[in-house]
Amino acid sequence: MIGLTATDSIRATNPLMQEQLTVRFWGVRGSIACPGPHTVRYGGNTPCVEVQAGNQKFIFDGGTGIRVLGQELLQHLPVEAHVFFSHTHWDHIQGFPFFVPAFMPGNLFHIYGTRASDGKTIEKRLTDQMLHPNFPVPLQIMGGSLNFHDLEIGQVVHIDDVTVRNTMLNHPGSSIGYRLEWQGLTVSYVTDTEHFPDALDPNVLTLAQQANVLIYDATYTNDEYHEAGNSKIGWGHSTWQEAVKIARAAQVEQLILFHHDPLHDDLFLDDMGRQACRHFANTIIAQEGLTMTFAPNGNSSLQYASAISPGHE
């Protein structure tokens, strides 16, 4: 299991990391970015998670957090990475036009996503958000090499010794979750999904089964989800209570609560973390800068971005 003692950060580009899997969070919010004094510890950027598996770099979603990741990558040029989009609701793509490495010749990005219900490809949808009058610079100005890949639901992608699987999630307009496997280690990225009222979603269970890390949409609490007169049923998101059920049923090693509601400030998330840990001890609230490392031999470590660890006073 992962120890909660802070460790020194090790960059994914360090040769020592080539036999490790590293997960780093750059954006953890849902719906809209919410920077400010009340979100400073957990962060206000929308979804972006970086996974370094051996020599391969993966980026899941391009919310405003990808802009911050881009600034970090400028220190490690040239860059090659595989970018997987869960879907193209604005909070998951709005940082991509500000992803500086994509504008620089010599960098290479492989970009993956499913077709929309109207048949639009991931390339078309990313292009559309950068068209006038929405944005002054078109996607075609990006000087890096962008290779687009249209995924089918259930398609398995092999990149060297890394396998990436996907399946459909329960979300308005559709969304997909991912399962990354490398050297016996597994990271499951399951955001923007709504649980079923009477059973666990079999697609989510498939993605999460015995994962070392399950990153799960916990936008609401049960009370918020069922709030009289302001129910969130049908909005496409889940709760930390359902996350715990999935983690137990799938025998997950570490649960990460993700896609925080913009109204949930640091104190609210502190309390959520304490409550969730009472039901599933290995639960962490996703925080910008949170970095986790795993080795195939079972060694692992965790580093928080701030001096105060989530869920602790």
KAFENHU-V427151 format. One record per residue. N is the residue number from 0. RES is the residue in three letters. PHI is phi in radians with two decimals (none if undefined). PSI is psi as a letter, one per 30 degrees, with the letter a starting at -180 (999 if undefined). Layout:
BEGIN
n=N res=RES phi=PHI psi=PSI
n=N res=RES phi=PHI psi=PSI
END
This chain:
BEGIN
n=0 res=MET phi=none psi=l
n=1 res=ILE phi=-1.44 psi=k
n=2 res=GLY phi=-1.37 psi=l
n=3 res=LEU phi=-1.70 psi=g
n=4 res=THR phi=-1.50 psi=k
n=5 res=ALA phi=-1.09 psi=k
n=6 res=THR phi=-2.21 psi=l
n=7 res=ASP phi=-1.16 psi=k
n=8 res=SER phi=-1.25 psi=k
n=9 res=ILE phi=-2.11 psi=k
n=10 res=ARG phi=-1.16 psi=k
n=11 res=ALA phi=-1.17 psi=f
n=12 res=THR phi=-1.46 psi=f
n=13 res=ASN phi=-1.16 psi=k
n=14 res=PRO phi=-0.94 psi=f
n=15 res=LEU phi=-1.15 psi=f
n=16 res=MET phi=-1.49 psi=f
n=17 res=GLN phi=-1.13 psi=f
n=18 res=GLU phi=-1.92 psi=g
n=19 res=GLN phi=-2.27 psi=l
n=20 res=LEU phi=-1.97 psi=k
n=21 res=THR phi=-2.12 psi=k
n=22 res=VAL phi=-2.05 psi=k
n=23 res=ARG phi=-2.34 psi=k
n=24 res=PHE phi=-1.76 psi=k
n=25 res=TRP phi=-1.94 psi=f
n=26 res=GLY phi=-2.65 psi=k
n=27 res=VAL phi=-2.26 psi=f
n=28 res=ARG phi=-1.61 psi=l
n=29 res=GLY phi=-1.98 psi=l
n=30 res=SER phi=1.31 psi=e
n=31 res=ILE phi=-2.76 psi=k
n=32 res=ALA phi=-1.11 psi=k
n=33 res=CYS phi=-2.46 psi=i
n=34 res=PRO phi=-1.19 psi=l
n=35 res=GLY phi=2.74 psi=l
n=36 res=PRO phi=-1.14 psi=f
n=37 res=HIS phi=-1.63 psi=f
n=38 res=THR phi=-2.20 psi=g
n=39 res=VAL phi=-1.19 psi=e
n=40 res=ARG phi=-1.36 psi=e
n=41 res=TYR phi=-1.57 psi=f
n=42 res=GLY phi=1.75 psi=l
n=43 res=GLY phi=-2.07 psi=g
n=44 res=ASN phi=-1.38 psi=l
n=45 res=THR phi=-1.46 psi=l
n=46 res=PRO phi=-1.00 psi=k
n=47 res=CYS phi=-2.87 psi=k
n=48 res=VAL phi=-2.24 psi=k
n=49 res=GLU phi=-1.81 psi=k
n=50 res=VAL phi=-2.22 psi=k
n=51 res=GLN phi=-1.84 psi=j
n=52 res=ALA phi=-2.00 psi=j
n=53 res=GLY phi=1.08 psi=b
n=54 res=ASN phi=-1.62 psi=g
n=55 res=GLN phi=-1.85 psi=k
n=56 res=LYS phi=-1.86 psi=k
n=57 res=PHE phi=-2.18 psi=k
n=58 res=ILE phi=-2.23 psi=k
n=59 res=PHE phi=-1.88 psi=j
n=60 res=ASP phi=1.28 psi=l
n=61 res=GLY phi=-2.22 psi=h
n=62 res=GLY phi=-1.19 psi=a
n=63 res=THR phi=-1.09 psi=f
n=64 res=GLY phi=-1.12 psi=f
n=65 res=ILE phi=-1.22 psi=f
n=66 res=ARG phi=-1.12 psi=e
n=67 res=VAL phi=-1.17 psi=e
n=68 res=LEU phi=-1.01 psi=e
n=69 res=GLY phi=-1.02 psi=e
n=70 res=GLN phi=-1.12 psi=e
n=71 res=GLU phi=-1.16 psi=e
n=72 res=LEU phi=-1.18 psi=f
n=73 res=LEU phi=-1.07 psi=f
n=74 res=GLN phi=-1.47 psi=f
n=75 res=HIS phi=-2.35 psi=h
n=76 res=LEU phi=-1.29 psi=l
n=77 res=PRO phi=-1.33 psi=l
n=78 res=VAL phi=-2.06 psi=k
n=79 res=GLU phi=-2.22 psi=k
n=80 res=ALA phi=-2.64 psi=l
n=81 res=HIS phi=-1.92 psi=k
n=82 res=VAL phi=-1.90 psi=j
n=83 res=PHE phi=-1.93 psi=k
n=84 res=PHE phi=-1.72 psi=k
n=85 res=SER phi=-1.27 psi=e
n=86 res=HIS phi=-3.01 psi=a
n=87 res=THR phi=-2.09 psi=h
n=88 res=HIS phi=-1.09 psi=l
n=89 res=TRP phi=-0.96 psi=e
n=90 res=ASP phi=-1.16 psi=f
n=91 res=HIS phi=-1.81 psi=f
n=92 res=ILE phi=-2.27 psi=f
n=93 res=GLN phi=-1.20 psi=f
n=94 res=GLY phi=-1.53 psi=f
n=95 res=PHE phi=-1.03 psi=e
n=96 res=PRO phi=-1.12 psi=f
n=97 res=PHE phi=-1.94 psi=g
n=98 res=PHE phi=-1.51 psi=j
n=99 res=VAL phi=-0.98 psi=e
n=100 res=PRO phi=-1.00 psi=f
n=101 res=ALA phi=-1.23 psi=f
n=102 res=PHE phi=-1.55 psi=f
n=103 res=MET phi=-1.84 psi=k
n=104 res=PRO phi=-1.00 psi=k
n=105 res=GLY phi=1.76 psi=f
n=106 res=ASN phi=-1.69 psi=k
n=107 res=LEU phi=-2.30 psi=k
n=108 res=PHE phi=-2.23 psi=k
n=109 res=HIS phi=-1.70 psi=k
n=110 res=ILE phi=-2.04 psi=k
n=111 res=TYR phi=-2.15 psi=k
n=112 res=GLY phi=-3.08 psi=l
n=113 res=THR phi=-1.49 psi=l
n=114 res=ARG phi=-1.28 psi=k
n=115 res=ALA phi=-1.28 psi=l
n=116 res=SER phi=-1.07 psi=f
n=117 res=ASP phi=-1.57 psi=g
n=118 res=GLY phi=1.59 psi=f
n=119 res=LYS phi=-1.17 psi=k
n=120 res=THR phi=-1.38 psi=l
n=121 res=ILE phi=-1.10 psi=e
n=122 res=GLU phi=-1.11 psi=e
n=123 res=LYS phi=-1.12 psi=e
n=124 res=ARG phi=-1.23 psi=e
n=125 res=LEU phi=-1.21 psi=e
n=126 res=THR phi=-1.14 psi=e
n=127 res=ASP phi=-1.07 psi=e
n=128 res=GLN phi=-1.25 psi=f
n=129 res=MET phi=-1.84 psi=g
n=130 res=LEU phi=-1.53 psi=l
n=131 res=HIS phi=-1.06 psi=k
n=132 res=PRO phi=-1.66 psi=g
n=133 res=ASN phi=-1.32 psi=e
n=134 res=PHE phi=-2.70 psi=k
n=135 res=PRO phi=-1.40 psi=f
n=136 res=VAL phi=-2.12 psi=k
n=137 res=PRO phi=-1.29 psi=l
n=138 res=LEU phi=-0.99 psi=e
n=139 res=GLN phi=-1.14 psi=f
n=140 res=ILE phi=-1.34 psi=f
n=141 res=MET phi=-1.02 psi=k
n=142 res=GLY phi=-1.49 psi=f
n=143 res=GLY phi=-1.29 psi=l
n=144 res=SER phi=-1.46 psi=k
n=145 res=LEU phi=-2.02 psi=j
n=146 res=ASN phi=-1.86 psi=j
n=147 res=PHE phi=-1.71 psi=k
n=148 res=HIS phi=-2.27 psi=k
n=149 res=ASP phi=-1.55 psi=j
n=150 res=LEU phi=-1.58 psi=k
n=151 res=GLU phi=-1.67 psi=l
n=152 res=ILE phi=-1.09 psi=k
n=153 res=GLY phi=1.53 psi=f
n=154 res=GLN phi=-1.19 psi=k
n=155 res=VAL phi=-1.80 psi=k
n=156 res=VAL phi=-1.93 psi=k
n=157 res=HIS phi=-1.92 psi=k
n=158 res=ILE phi=-2.21 psi=j
n=159 res=ASP phi=0.93 psi=b
n=160 res=ASP phi=-1.73 psi=g
n=161 res=VAL phi=-1.88 psi=k
n=162 res=THR phi=-2.05 psi=k
n=163 res=VAL phi=-2.11 psi=k
n=164 res=ARG phi=-1.94 psi=l
n=165 res=ASN phi=-2.47 psi=l
n=166 res=THR phi=-2.71 psi=l
n=167 res=MET phi=-1.26 psi=k
n=168 res=LEU phi=-1.97 psi=l
n=169 res=ASN phi=-1.65 psi=j
n=170 res=HIS phi=-2.64 psi=k
n=171 res=PRO phi=-1.01 psi=k
n=172 res=GLY phi=1.45 psi=f
n=173 res=SER phi=1.43 psi=k
n=174 res=SER phi=-2.70 psi=l
n=175 res=ILE phi=-2.19 psi=k
n=176 res=GLY phi=-1.82 psi=l
n=177 res=TYR phi=-2.20 psi=l
n=178 res=ARG phi=-2.31 psi=j
n=179 res=LEU phi=-1.77 psi=k
n=180 res=GLU phi=-2.16 psi=k
n=181 res=TRP phi=-2.67 psi=k
n=182 res=GLN phi=0.90 psi=h
n=183 res=GLY phi=1.41 psi=g
n=184 res=LEU phi=-1.85 psi=k
n=185 res=THR phi=-2.38 psi=k
n=186 res=VAL phi=-2.09 psi=k
n=187 res=SER phi=-1.92 psi=k
n=188 res=TYR phi=-1.98 psi=j
n=189 res=VAL phi=-2.24 psi=i
n=190 res=THR phi=-2.11 psi=l
n=191 res=ASP phi=0.97 psi=i
n=192 res=THR phi=-2.47 psi=k
n=193 res=GLU phi=-1.95 psi=k
n=194 res=HIS phi=-1.20 psi=l
n=195 res=PHE phi=-1.48 psi=l
n=196 res=PRO phi=-1.27 psi=f
n=197 res=ASP phi=-2.18 psi=g
n=198 res=ALA phi=-2.88 psi=l
n=199 res=LEU phi=-1.32 psi=k
n=200 res=ASP phi=-1.17 psi=j
n=201 res=PRO phi=-1.10 psi=f
n=202 res=ASN phi=-1.15 psi=e
n=203 res=VAL phi=-1.15 psi=e
n=204 res=LEU phi=-1.05 psi=e
n=205 res=THR phi=-1.09 psi=e
n=206 res=LEU phi=-1.17 psi=e
n=207 res=ALA phi=-1.58 psi=f
n=208 res=GLN phi=-0.90 psi=j
n=209 res=GLN phi=0.92 psi=h
n=210 res=ALA phi=-1.26 psi=k
n=211 res=ASN phi=-1.19 psi=e
n=212 res=VAL phi=-2.38 psi=k
n=213 res=LEU phi=-1.99 psi=j
n=214 res=ILE phi=-1.69 psi=j
n=215 res=TYR phi=-2.28 psi=k
n=216 res=ASP phi=-1.15 psi=j
n=217 res=ALA phi=-2.18 psi=h
n=218 res=THR phi=-1.07 psi=e
n=219 res=TYR phi=-2.11 psi=l
n=220 res=THR phi=-1.65 psi=l
n=221 res=ASN phi=-1.03 psi=e
n=222 res=ASP phi=-1.10 psi=e
n=223 res=GLU phi=-1.17 psi=e
n=224 res=TYR phi=-1.08 psi=e
n=225 res=HIS phi=-1.83 psi=g
n=226 res=GLU phi=-0.98 psi=k
n=227 res=ALA phi=-1.10 psi=k
n=228 res=GLY phi=1.42 psi=f
n=229 res=ASN phi=-2.54 psi=h
n=230 res=SER phi=-1.11 psi=k
n=231 res=LYS phi=-1.77 psi=g
n=232 res=ILE phi=-1.11 psi=k
n=233 res=GLY phi=1.60 psi=f
n=234 res=TRP phi=-1.45 psi=f
n=235 res=GLY phi=1.64 psi=g
n=236 res=HIS phi=-2.32 psi=l
n=237 res=SER phi=-2.08 psi=a
n=238 res=THR phi=-2.27 psi=l
n=239 res=TRP phi=-1.19 psi=f
n=240 res=GLN phi=-1.13 psi=e
n=241 res=GLU phi=-1.22 psi=e
n=242 res=ALA phi=-1.02 psi=e
n=243 res=VAL phi=-1.10 psi=e
n=244 res=LYS phi=-1.04 psi=e
n=245 res=ILE phi=-1.11 psi=e
n=246 res=ALA phi=-1.04 psi=e
n=247 res=ARG phi=-1.19 psi=e
n=248 res=ALA phi=-1.12 psi=e
n=249 res=ALA phi=-1.59 psi=f
n=250 res=GLN phi=0.97 psi=h
n=251 res=VAL phi=-1.33 psi=k
n=252 res=GLU phi=-1.37 psi=e
n=253 res=GLN phi=-2.37 psi=k
n=254 res=LEU phi=-1.80 psi=k
n=255 res=ILE phi=-2.04 psi=j
n=256 res=LEU phi=-1.45 psi=k
n=257 res=PHE phi=-2.41 psi=l
n=258 res=HIS phi=1.09 psi=h
n=259 res=HIS phi=-1.15 psi=k
n=260 res=ASP phi=-1.05 psi=k
n=261 res=PRO phi=-1.08 psi=f
n=262 res=LEU phi=-1.45 psi=f
n=263 res=HIS phi=-1.53 psi=j
n=264 res=ASP phi=-1.42 psi=a
n=265 res=ASP phi=-1.02 psi=e
n=266 res=LEU phi=-1.16 psi=e
n=267 res=PHE phi=-1.07 psi=e
n=268 res=LEU phi=-1.22 psi=e
n=269 res=ASP phi=-0.98 psi=e
n=270 res=ASP phi=-1.17 psi=e
n=271 res=MET phi=-1.04 psi=e
n=272 res=GLY phi=-1.08 psi=e
n=273 res=ARG phi=-1.11 psi=e
n=274 res=GLN phi=-1.13 psi=e
n=275 res=ALA phi=-1.12 psi=e
n=276 res=CYS phi=-1.14 psi=f
n=277 res=ARG phi=-1.17 psi=f
n=278 res=HIS phi=-1.75 psi=f
n=279 res=PHE phi=-2.57 psi=j
n=280 res=ALA phi=-1.00 psi=e
n=281 res=ASN phi=-1.56 psi=i
n=282 res=THR phi=-2.05 psi=k
n=283 res=ILE phi=-2.29 psi=k
n=284 res=ILE phi=-1.47 psi=k
n=285 res=ALA phi=-1.02 psi=k
n=286 res=GLN phi=-2.45 psi=k
n=287 res=GLU phi=-1.00 psi=k
n=288 res=GLY phi=1.61 psi=f
n=289 res=LEU phi=-1.03 psi=k
n=290 res=THR phi=-2.22 psi=k
n=291 res=MET phi=-2.19 psi=k
n=292 res=THR phi=-2.17 psi=k
n=293 res=PHE phi=-2.34 psi=k
n=294 res=ALA phi=-2.10 psi=k
n=295 res=PRO phi=-0.99 psi=f
n=296 res=ASN phi=-1.42 psi=g
n=297 res=GLY phi=1.75 psi=f
n=298 res=ASN phi=-1.26 psi=k
n=299 res=SER phi=-2.68 psi=l
n=300 res=SER phi=-2.66 psi=l
n=301 res=LEU phi=-2.51 psi=k
n=302 res=GLN phi=-2.31 psi=k
n=303 res=TYR phi=-1.55 psi=l
n=304 res=ALA phi=-1.34 psi=f
n=305 res=SER phi=-1.98 psi=l
n=306 res=ALA phi=-1.25 psi=f
n=307 res=ILE phi=-1.76 psi=j
n=308 res=SER phi=-1.30 psi=k
n=309 res=PRO phi=-0.97 psi=k
n=310 res=GLY phi=1.46 psi=g
n=311 res=HIS phi=-2.18 psi=k
n=312 res=GLU phi=-1.86 psi=999
END
